[in-house]
Amino acid sequence: MPDWANVTVATPVEWAFRQVDSLFVKILPSKIHHQLKKIFDFLVSKWFFIGLACFIALAHSYPSATNGVHIDYWAVALIFFISGLSIHRNELLLNFSNIHAHISVLVMSFLITSSIVYGICCGIKAAGNEKIANWMLVGLIVTHTCPTTVSSNVVMTRLADGNVALCLCEVIIGNMLGAFITPALSQMYLTGTWSFANPANGSSVQSVYRHVMKQIGLSVFVPMFVGQVVRYFFEKQCDWCMKKFILNKVGTFCLLLIMWSSFCTAFYQNSFTSVSHASIIMICFFNFGIYLFFTVVCFFYARPLFIKRLFPRDIDNDSSLAYKILYRLFRPFYYSKRDTVTILLCGPAKTAALGVSLVTSQYGNNNPHLGQLLVPLVLYQAEQVFTAGMLTSLMKRWVHYNEATDSEEESNDKFDQTSIQSFSSV
């Protein structure tokens, strides 16, 4: 039986890079080889963005390539299978008990983002700019009633060294509730001057629930459960495979496949040709700005300074009963760095994998305005992935900055030591 913790075998990718590099060393002068290696290393570091551009171009050229092939299902399933392989069950169960984080993410994801975007869209509509289609504004409102994204959150949280277990919990809870909350929020916001776009349809609600629950079950619950079972019996082998076969990169590539599938759907349904160029340009800049804005809001939302000032010390024997009660109620809302990264990525994000299903189920596949409704959602997903991909390196530096002094904060930020002990004994 090999010692899996100490087995060091080059991955196929590492072996291929070494062979190509050794070949270039033999046939090229050292200066040229050095410059080419710098260019190559830069391109490899940006492979995700290069791949995203290539897949968008491919979707534009062959929009029907994914018809009948549920690439998004399989890609999401593989991401969650890999997540199940990499996370210990005790850690996953422990993060499911973090009620404060669940409340924070759900309120931010469904209520705060949707209400802010609703107010902005009402202002744009009141301005009466005829170049901005009203159905595009409806698409913006519906987009921000959708739950947090299924796949990119997990990938980006892992890249930023955030709390991946907590991210998995938020994805599961958010998308389960999103099947009920998103249609309700859409019908609540689309009243009055927006009543022309209200999706209220009794027959569509049941299909929304059935379709979304089936998709979450097959692409999230089942693969993650299988991954956890495999890890339970082969923990050391799973850790070795995760490291040596860079399975985290496989998850990132699966995210590209999901993006490709979303853009194929949008191009196939003529989403981008059914609206004006001015509307698309406005949506692109709006999505980028609002995502950054929500990210900043999430940061102050996850680490409010007044909570730390109100509770400057931990509970001890000298603490009053009122201080103990208030501390347990409110101090957990000041999150650790790793939990904050998870909230930064889950709060503003919106899913296209389930969002497209939610929109089409509510409005119908034959709705003449379906293309205008889907453009904001598909573009927002692409821009949030692109922006989050750039921010993950900054988040990772922040997480590891001054780690020695932050270790005390991380330990103080646990929800309840008795909960940890009880879950660790499961």
Helices and strands as residue ranges (DSSP letters): H 12-27, H 30-45, H 47-61, H 71-86, H 89-96, H 99-106, I 107-112, H 113-127, H 134-143, H 152-159, H 164-189, G 192-197, H 202-216, I 217-221, H 222-233, H 235-244, H 247-268, H 277-302, H 305-310, H 321-330, G 331-333, H 337-346, H 355-363, H 370-400, H 403-412, H 417-424
